[in-house]
Every structure is written in C-alpha cells, then in structure tokens.
C-alpha cells in the first residue's frame, strides 16, 4: 500500500474500534492514541532536523494512529510476539497497551475489523508514511 492507502486503511480500522471506548469505564482507544502520539513525537525529536529529512511525511497523529492499528493487527495475527515481563523496560507503552487490549478484547477487535484485511494492516510500513510523495 502507498502512503495514502495506508493512512486510509488505518483510519477505517481505527474508526471501527469505537467499541474499545467505555470498556470498564475507560476509553482505551483514546488512551492508545495518546500513548502512540507521545511515542511518535519522541521519535521525531530524537533526530536532529527530522522534518528536513522527511519532507511530505504524514502527520504525527496519522503516523501514531497507523502504528497503533499496526501493533493491534500484529498481535492479533501473531506477526509480533506478545510482550513478557522481561520486555517491559524496552517496549514502548503503546505496544504494551495494544498487547493488553488484544489479550483482553481479541474477539471484540476481530468483530470490529470484520471485512478488513488484518494481515495487510499488520504489514503496513512506517517508512512509507514518512517518505516524500504519496
């Protein structure tokens, strides 16, 4: 998928996850996005002149939303191993929450994503999001 298709697919998948809101009186979808946005901002601050080297990159929110969807899809499909306690110090918080959501709400997520290509979501490429062009 190109950048535009990836962002569109991620938005569709994200919007379908509204069932994760108001579970146990928490808005998990909003929490996951907030963690992913923080992670993406930290990633972009890490490199000097990040924007100069990535003209035309997708927005922070689009990248964060897409990567949150990718992590959920990876854990659902088994493309990424679920974290274990030894991983907690080196695993980004958004990945830990995504893994916990899949562990707790696997069937709810699969139902929400019925008709979507979960394997394609899991295979979305971050580099395609931050490269110039469509």
Backbone torsions as a table, in degrees:
resi	resn	phi	psi	omega
1	UNK	NA	143.3	174.8
2	UNK	-82.9	-179.9	-175.3
3	UNK	-58.3	-49.1	-177.1
4	UNK	-62.3	-42.9	179.1
5	UNK	-66.3	-39.8	179.8
6	UNK	-63.6	-47.4	-179.9
7	UNK	-63.3	-41.5	179.8
8	UNK	-63.7	-45.4	179.0
9	UNK	-63.7	-40.6	179.7
10	UNK	-66.6	-40.3	178.0
11	UNK	-63.2	-42.3	179.0
12	UNK	-63.1	-44.9	178.6
13	UNK	-64.5	-41.4	-179.6
14	UNK	-63.1	-46.1	-179.8
15	UNK	-61.9	-32.4	179.5
16	UNK	-70.4	-16.0	-177.1
17	UNK	-86.2	16.9	-178.8
18	UNK	-57.9	-20.9	178.3
19	UNK	-65.8	-18.2	177.2
20	UNK	-77.3	-12.0	175.7
21	UNK	-80.2	142.3	178.5
22	UNK	63.7	35.6	169.2
23	UNK	-93.5	126.3	-177.9
24	UNK	52.7	36.5	179.0
25	UNK	60.1	30.6	175.9
26	UNK	-129.9	151.4	177.9
27	UNK	-104.4	81.6	-173.6
28	UNK	-62.0	-35.5	-180.0
29	UNK	-62.8	-44.5	178.2
30	UNK	-65.7	-39.9	178.7
31	UNK	-63.8	-43.2	179.8
32	UNK	-64.0	-42.8	178.9
33	UNK	-64.7	-41.9	179.3
34	UNK	-60.8	-43.3	177.8
35	UNK	-64.8	-41.1	-179.3
36	UNK	-67.4	-38.7	177.6
37	UNK	-64.3	-43.8	177.6
38	UNK	-59.9	-44.6	178.8
39	UNK	-62.5	-41.5	179.7
40	UNK	-67.1	-40.4	177.9
41	UNK	-63.6	-42.0	178.1
42	UNK	-63.7	-39.1	178.8
43	UNK	-62.4	-43.4	-178.2
44	UNK	-72.0	-30.1	177.9
45	UNK	-74.5	-23.4	-176.0
46	UNK	-62.8	-38.1	-176.5
47	UNK	-96.7	132.4	173.8
48	UNK	-62.8	136.3	175.1
49	UNK	55.0	41.7	-179.1
50	UNK	-54.0	-48.0	-176.8
51	UNK	-62.6	-34.6	-180.0
52	UNK	-65.8	-32.5	-179.3
53	UNK	-89.1	-9.0	-178.3
54	UNK	-130.8	58.3	178.7
55	UNK	-65.9	139.2	179.1
56	UNK	79.0	12.8	178.4
57	UNK	-67.0	153.0	175.3
58	UNK	-63.5	158.3	-179.1
59	UNK	-64.4	162.3	177.1
60	UNK	-56.1	-46.2	-177.2
61	UNK	-66.3	-41.2	177.8
62	UNK	-63.5	-42.5	177.5
63	UNK	-64.2	-44.3	-178.5
64	UNK	-64.2	-46.2	179.5
65	UNK	-61.7	-45.2	-179.3
66	UNK	-61.7	-44.9	-178.1
67	UNK	-70.3	-29.9	174.4
68	UNK	-64.9	-43.2	177.2
69	UNK	-64.1	-42.5	179.0
70	UNK	-59.5	-46.2	-179.5
71	UNK	-62.0	-45.3	177.2
72	UNK	-58.2	-46.2	-179.1
73	UNK	-65.0	-40.2	178.4
74	UNK	-61.8	-43.7	179.1
75	UNK	-69.0	-35.5	177.7
76	UNK	-64.6	-42.3	-175.3
77	UNK	-86.8	-12.3	-176.5
78	UNK	85.1	6.7	178.2
79	UNK	-66.5	-22.3	176.4
80	UNK	-129.1	134.0	178.3
81	UNK	-69.8	143.3	176.1
82	UNK	-65.2	140.8	179.4
83	UNK	-65.6	149.1	173.6
84	UNK	-116.2	164.3	-176.3
85	UNK	-50.1	-33.7	179.8
86	UNK	-65.7	-20.2	-179.4
87	UNK	-86.2	-13.1	-168.0
88	UNK	-60.5	-33.7	-178.8
89	UNK	-74.8	-24.7	-176.7
90	UNK	-108.8	0.5	-178.6
91	UNK	-100.3	128.9	179.0
92	UNK	-59.0	144.8	-177.4
93	UNK	-56.5	-34.5	-179.8
94	UNK	-66.2	-31.0	177.1
95	UNK	-71.3	-38.9	177.8
96	UNK	-63.9	-43.7	178.9
97	UNK	-66.2	-41.6	178.3
98	UNK	-59.7	-43.5	178.9
99	UNK	-63.5	-42.4	179.6
100	UNK	-65.1	-39.8	179.2
101	UNK	-64.9	-40.7	177.6
102	UNK	-66.1	-41.1	179.0
103	UNK	-62.3	-39.9	-175.7
104	UNK	-88.2	-36.0	-171.2
105	UNK	-123.9	30.3	-178.0
106	UNK	-48.7	-51.4	-174.4
107	UNK	-70.3	-33.8	176.4
108	UNK	-64.8	-42.8	178.9
109	UNK	-66.8	-44.8	179.0
110	UNK	-61.7	-39.6	177.0
111	UNK	-63.8	-43.5	179.5
112	UNK	-63.7	-33.2	-176.9
113	UNK	-96.7	13.2	178.1
114	UNK	-57.0	130.0	-179.1
115	UNK	92.5	-12.0	176.7
116	UNK	-93.3	151.8	178.3
117	UNK	-86.1	93.3	-175.9
118	UNK	-65.2	-34.7	177.6
119	UNK	-64.0	-39.6	177.7
120	UNK	-66.9	-38.0	176.5
121	UNK	-62.6	-42.5	-179.4
122	UNK	-65.8	-27.0	-176.4
123	UNK	-92.3	0.8	-179.1
124	UNK	-57.6	140.9	-172.5
125	UNK	-105.3	121.2	178.4
126	UNK	-60.2	-39.8	-177.5
127	UNK	-59.4	-35.3	178.3
128	UNK	-64.6	-28.4	-179.8
129	UNK	-72.9	-29.8	-173.6
130	UNK	-105.8	1.0	177.0
131	UNK	-84.6	155.6	177.8
132	UNK	-67.6	152.9	177.8
133	UNK	95.0	179.8	-178.3
134	UNK	-89.5	NA	NA
